[in-house]
């Protein structure tokens, strides 16, 4: 009897990301992913159990990659100003495809009635409690919120924005955060 073939979870996630890039979250079905990956639907189901678990796995993977990018910019144990600056920079420089995938993942989890603990935890670490006691703190808070606003407007609301405009906005946000 032949030994069962092992399936690499990360390869299945790669396929799921490719499917989502091509078809949006509507394409994230066990059958659709299985077909593209060349494996059985049951195999995909055995890896992820539910569609929501697969979406969370994709989001967790993005968070891990994004955290590495963030740490490369912010350094170890960044202070608030360094975190703000790094967040603006990594958001500005993320690829449009990655932004679309993350926006779709957010929307899919929200639409599924998920409690969004994964995203709430990420935001809590990244943005902190948003307290502000000085003018510099307030500018940084506005820059953080505007960074997220720009992301949501472009990638969730679908507001048309050229890459040049995106860069211009993020240059302005960085200047706001850095103002003395």
Secondary structure, 3 states (H helix, E strand, C coil): CCCCCCCCHHHHHHHHHHHHHHHCHHHCCHHHHHHHHCCCHHHHHHHHCCHHHHHHHHHHHHHHHHHHHHHHHHCCCCCHHHHHHHHHHHHHHCCHHHHHHHHHHHHHHHHCCCCCHHHHHHHHHHHCCCCCCCHHHHHHHHHHHHHHHHHHHHHCCCCCCCHHHHHHHHHHHHHHHHCC
